[in-house]
Structures are given as structure tokens and as C-alpha cells.
């Protein structure tokens, strides 16, 4: 379940959040591997990418003027997911251990979420991705 209320989010964030939460409906044949199964076989590069994406989503949420309590809940949920991936990587039962690059990337994402700088939260170009405006958080 989403840690913040849906009506406060812009449509792009709604789509991104829905992709992580909705099950695949009407898919015939074998299902594609999910994030958990990929992490269990040692794909921690993907874990680093997910950590960076979660951090960027929370920073963008903070820059949109959403209430602080909702941003803190989203940040805490993202940090919880990142720490869970880090702890999974430390398990001796996995076929491939967590590599240093992925560990550093996930740790950096936790640091950014724990102590975001004001310039990281600033969102540029609220008009959209077309034209002369840029559509990314300052941290990206």
C-alpha cells in the first residue's frame, strides 16, 4: 500500500507507483521474474537502481509541496526497502554476495534520504518534458 495519499501525486508518479504495486493481470504464460527473485539470485545492480529510483521519487515528492508528514513516511518506507536489500546482500545463503559498488550506491541513497539538501529537493520545469524546461530533480 502506498505510504501517502494518491490525490496529492501528479499523474507520472501515480503511474510509477502503480507499476510497483499492481499485480500483472491477464498475463498468459510464465510470469516475468519479480524484484525479490532477482535479488535472491544476486542481482544487486538492480537493487542499486531501485534504491536510486526510490530516492529520486521521494526527492521529487518533497519538491512538489506535499505535506512534510507524507514526505517523511515515503522517505522512511524507501529507506526501509533499501536497508532490506542491503541486509539481504549480507546473507551468506545467497549464491552471489553483495558487491561493493551496489552497497555504496544503496548507502548513498540512504544518506540522501536521511539528510536531503535543499538543492536536491528543488524540482525544475513543472511544465513537462517538452520545450526548454527540464524534468528531473536537481539530484539526478
C-alpha positions in Angstrom: 0.0 0.0 0.0 1.2 3.5 -0.8 2.5 5.5 2.2 1.0 8.7 1.0 -2.4 9.7 -0.3 -3.0 9.2 -4.0 -4.7 12.5 -4.9 -1.6 14.5 -3.9 0.5 12.9 -6.6 1.0 14.1 -10.2 0.0 11.6 -12.9 3.5 10.5 -13.7 4.2 9.5 -10.1 0.9 7.7 -10.0 1.9 5.5 -12.9 5.3 4.8 -11.4 3.8 3.9 -8.1 1.1 1.7 -9.7 3.7 -0.3 -11.6 5.4 -1.4 -8.3 2.1 -2.2 -6.5 -0.3 -3.8 -9.1 -0.1 -7.4 -9.9 0.1 -8.5 -13.6 -3.5 -9.2 -14.6 -4.4 -11.3 -17.7 -0.8 -12.4 -18.4 -0.6 -15.7 -20.1 2.4 -18.0 -19.9 5.2 -17.7 -17.4 5.4 -14.5 -15.4 8.5 -12.4 -15.7 10.8 -12.5 -12.6 9.9 -10.1 -9.9 12.3 -7.9 -7.9 12.6 -10.3 -5.0 13.5 -13.3 -7.1 16.2 -11.3 -9.0 17.7 -10.1 -5.7 17.7 -13.6 -4.3 19.9 -14.8 -7.2 22.3 -11.9 -6.6 21.3 -9.2 -9.0 22.3 -6.3 -6.7 23.0 -3.9 -9.5 19.2 -3.9 -9.9 18.9 -3.3 -6.2 21.1 -0.2 -6.6 19.0 1.1 -9.5 15.8 0.6 -7.4 17.4 2.4 -4.5 18.3 5.4 -6.7 14.9 5.4 -8.2 13.2 5.4 -4.8 15.4 8.2 -3.6 14.6 10.3 -6.7 10.9 9.7 -6.3 11.0 10.8 -2.7 13.1 13.9 -3.5 10.6 14.8 -6.3 7.7 14.3 -3.9 9.4 16.7 -1.4 9.8 19.3 -4.1 6.1 19.2 -5.1 4.9 20.8 -1.9 3.4 17.6 -0.4 2.9 17.8 3.4 6.0 17.0 5.3 4.5 14.1 7.2 3.7 12.4 3.9 7.3 13.0 2.6 8.7 11.6 5.8 6.5 8.5 5.5 7.6 8.0 1.9 11.2 8.6 2.9 11.0 6.1 5.8 9.4 3.5 3.5 12.0 3.9 0.9 14.9 3.7 3.4 13.3 0.5 4.9 13.2 -1.1 1.4 16.8 -0.1 0.7 18.0 -1.4 4.1 16.2 -4.7 3.5 18.1 -5.1 0.2 21.4 -4.3 2.0 20.6 -6.9 4.7 19.7 -9.4 2.1 23.0 -8.8 0.4 24.9 -9.6 3.6 23.2 -13.1 3.8 25.7 -16.0 3.5 22.9 -18.1 1.9 22.9 -16.2 -1.5 24.9 -17.6 -4.4 26.3 -14.1 -5.2 27.3 -11.7 -2.4 26.5 -8.0 -2.5 29.2 -6.2 -4.4 30.9 -3.0 -3.1 29.6 -0.8 -5.8 25.9 -1.7 -5.2 26.5 -1.4 -1.4 27.9 2.1 -1.9 25.1 3.2 -4.2 22.4 2.0 -1.8 24.3 3.6 1.2 24.5 6.9 -0.7 20.7 6.7 -1.3 20.0 6.2 2.4 22.3 9.2 3.2 20.5 11.4 0.7 17.1 10.4 2.1 18.2 10.8 5.7 19.7 14.3 5.2 18.4 15.8 1.9 20.0 19.1 0.9 17.6 21.9 -0.3 19.1 21.9 -3.8 18.4 18.2 -4.1 14.7 18.7 -3.4 14.2 21.6 -5.9 12.1 20.4 -8.9 12.8 22.2 -12.2 10.4 22.5 -15.1 6.9 21.8 -13.9 5.6 22.3 -17.4 6.5 18.9 -18.7 9.4 17.4 -20.6 8.9 19.2 -23.8 10.3 22.6 -24.8 13.0 24.3 -22.9 12.1 23.0 -19.5 13.9 20.1 -17.8 12.0 17.4 -16.0 14.2 16.0 -13.3 15.1 16.6 -9.7 18.3 18.6 -9.1 20.0 15.5 -7.7 19.6 13.4 -10.8 
